[in-house]
Protein backbone atom coordinates (compact mmCIF):
# COMPACT_ATOMS: atom_id res chain seq x y z
CA UNK A 1 0.00 0.00 0.00
CA UNK A 2 2.84 2.38 -0.69
CA UNK A 3 1.41 3.56 -4.00
CA UNK A 4 -0.29 6.51 -2.34
CA UNK A 5 3.16 7.93 -1.49
CA UNK A 6 4.05 8.19 -5.18
CA UNK A 7 1.52 11.01 -5.55
CA UNK A 8 3.55 13.10 -3.09
CA UNK A 9 6.68 12.80 -5.23
CA UNK A 10 7.68 15.57 -7.64
CA UNK A 11 6.69 14.94 -11.23
CA UNK A 12 9.67 13.71 -13.26
CA UNK A 13 11.01 16.33 -15.68
CA UNK A 14 11.63 13.76 -18.38
CA UNK A 15 15.36 13.47 -17.64
CA UNK A 16 14.99 11.23 -14.62
CA UNK A 17 13.44 7.77 -14.66
CA UNK A 18 10.10 7.34 -12.94
CA UNK A 19 10.35 6.12 -9.36
CA UNK A 20 8.58 2.81 -8.81
CA UNK A 21 5.77 3.31 -6.32
CA UNK A 22 7.29 0.70 -3.99
CA UNK A 23 10.41 2.90 -3.67
CA UNK A 24 8.79 6.34 -3.53
CA UNK A 25 9.77 6.89 0.11
CA UNK A 26 12.70 4.46 0.41
CA UNK A 27 15.78 6.47 1.39
CA UNK A 28 18.24 3.78 0.33
CA UNK A 29 16.80 3.68 -3.18
CA UNK A 30 17.09 7.45 -3.57
CA UNK A 31 20.64 7.46 -2.17
CA UNK A 32 21.64 4.85 -4.74
CA UNK A 33 19.95 6.67 -7.64
CA UNK A 34 21.60 9.97 -6.58
CA UNK A 35 25.00 8.26 -6.36
CA UNK A 36 24.58 6.73 -9.79
CA UNK A 37 23.53 10.09 -11.30
CA UNK A 38 26.58 11.70 -9.68
CA UNK A 39 28.90 8.99 -11.03
CA UNK A 40 27.43 9.33 -14.53
CA UNK A 41 27.95 13.10 -14.43
CA UNK A 42 31.57 12.59 -13.34
CA UNK A 43 32.17 10.15 -16.20
CA UNK A 44 30.57 12.50 -18.74
CA UNK A 45 32.62 15.43 -17.49
CA UNK A 46 35.81 13.42 -17.81
CA UNK A 47 35.47 13.69 -21.59
CA UNK A 48 36.13 10.11 -22.54
CA UNK A 49 38.99 9.46 -20.14
CA UNK A 50 39.07 6.20 -18.27
CA UNK A 51 38.23 7.99 -15.05
CA UNK A 52 36.41 6.03 -12.39
CA UNK A 53 34.68 8.00 -9.62
CA UNK A 54 36.37 6.18 -6.73
CA UNK A 55 39.87 6.99 -7.96
CA UNK A 56 39.78 10.55 -6.67
CA UNK A 57 39.04 9.39 -3.14
CA UNK A 58 41.73 6.72 -3.13
CA UNK A 59 44.39 8.94 -4.70
CA UNK A 60 43.61 11.84 -2.36
CA UNK A 61 43.83 9.61 0.70
CA UNK A 62 47.12 8.18 -0.56
CA UNK A 63 48.52 11.67 -1.08
CA UNK A 64 47.67 12.46 2.55
CA UNK A 65 48.81 9.03 3.81
CA UNK A 66 51.79 7.82 1.75
CA UNK A 67 52.65 4.23 2.55
CA UNK A 68 49.17 3.32 3.77
CA UNK A 69 48.17 -0.33 3.77
CA UNK A 70 45.06 -1.52 1.93
CA UNK A 71 43.33 -2.02 5.31
CA UNK A 72 44.08 1.58 6.29
CA UNK A 73 42.84 2.81 2.91
CA UNK A 74 39.68 0.76 3.32
CA UNK A 75 38.93 2.46 6.65
CA UNK A 76 39.63 5.94 5.24
CA UNK A 77 37.56 5.34 2.08
CA UNK A 78 34.64 3.70 3.82
CA UNK A 79 34.87 0.83 1.35
CA UNK A 80 35.14 -2.87 1.95
CA UNK A 81 38.70 -4.07 1.44
CA UNK A 82 37.61 -6.68 -1.10
CA UNK A 83 36.11 -4.00 -3.39
CA UNK A 84 39.11 -1.74 -2.84
CA UNK A 85 41.50 -4.50 -3.97
CA UNK A 86 40.23 -4.33 -7.57
CA UNK A 87 40.63 -0.54 -7.58
CA UNK A 88 44.20 -0.79 -6.28
CA UNK A 89 45.05 -3.38 -8.92
CA UNK A 90 43.61 -1.12 -11.63
CA UNK A 91 45.50 1.93 -10.35
CA UNK A 92 48.72 -0.09 -10.15
CA UNK A 93 48.30 -1.46 -13.68
CA UNK A 94 47.88 2.11 -14.95
CA UNK A 95 51.04 3.21 -13.14
CA UNK A 96 49.20 5.59 -10.80
CA UNK A 97 50.28 3.85 -7.60
CA UNK A 98 53.12 1.59 -6.54
CA UNK A 99 52.79 -1.29 -4.12
CA UNK A 100 55.64 -2.46 -1.90
CA UNK A 101 55.82 -5.50 0.33
CA UNK A 102 56.47 -4.68 3.97
CA UNK A 103 59.89 -5.84 5.12
CA UNK A 104 58.70 -7.33 8.37
CA UNK A 105 55.51 -8.88 6.98
CA UNK A 106 55.76 -10.14 3.40
CA UNK A 107 52.01 -10.86 3.36
CA UNK A 108 51.24 -7.17 3.65
CA UNK A 109 52.13 -4.22 1.47
CA UNK A 110 52.01 -0.44 1.43
CA UNK A 111 50.76 1.83 -1.32
CA UNK A 112 52.10 5.15 -2.63
CA UNK A 113 51.26 7.53 -5.44
CA UNK A 114 53.61 7.57 -8.40
CA UNK A 115 54.48 10.77 -10.28
CA UNK A 116 51.85 9.74 -12.85
CA UNK A 117 49.38 9.28 -9.97
CA UNK A 118 50.14 12.79 -8.69
CA UNK A 119 49.41 14.19 -12.17
CA UNK A 120 46.15 12.25 -12.41
CA UNK A 121 45.15 13.44 -8.95
CA UNK A 122 45.57 17.07 -9.98
CA UNK A 123 43.34 16.51 -13.04
CA UNK A 124 40.78 14.70 -10.89
CA UNK A 125 40.89 17.43 -8.24
CA UNK A 126 39.93 20.10 -10.78
CA UNK A 127 37.18 17.89 -12.17
CA UNK A 128 35.93 17.09 -8.66
CA UNK A 129 35.79 20.77 -7.70
CA UNK A 130 33.71 21.52 -10.80
CA UNK A 131 31.40 18.59 -10.04
CA UNK A 132 31.02 19.65 -6.40
CA UNK A 133 30.17 23.21 -7.49
CA UNK A 134 27.45 21.74 -9.69
CA UNK A 135 26.10 19.74 -6.74
CA UNK A 136 26.21 22.89 -4.58
CA UNK A 137 24.09 24.66 -7.18
CA UNK A 138 21.60 21.79 -7.29
CA UNK A 139 21.29 21.39 -3.52
CA UNK A 140 21.69 25.06 -2.68
CA UNK A 141 24.59 26.32 -0.60
CA UNK A 142 22.23 27.04 2.29
CA UNK A 143 21.06 23.38 2.32
CA UNK A 144 24.50 21.79 1.99
CA UNK A 145 25.35 21.72 5.73
CA UNK A 146 22.03 20.04 6.50
CA UNK A 147 22.45 17.47 3.72
CA UNK A 148 25.99 16.64 4.82
CA UNK A 149 24.88 16.33 8.45
CA UNK A 150 22.06 13.99 7.43
CA UNK A 151 24.41 11.84 5.35
CA UNK A 152 26.89 11.64 8.25
CA UNK A 153 23.98 10.69 10.53
CA UNK A 154 23.05 7.86 8.16
CA UNK A 155 26.66 6.60 8.07
CA UNK A 156 27.00 6.78 11.84
CA UNK A 157 23.66 5.09 12.45
CA UNK A 158 24.27 2.27 10.03
CA UNK A 159 27.85 1.66 11.10
CA UNK A 160 26.95 1.56 14.79
CA UNK A 161 28.81 4.76 15.65
CA UNK A 162 27.21 7.62 17.53
CA UNK A 163 29.14 10.53 15.95
Order of alpha helices (4+ residues) and beta strands (2+ residues): alpha-alpha-alpha-beta-alpha-alpha-beta-beta-alpha-alpha
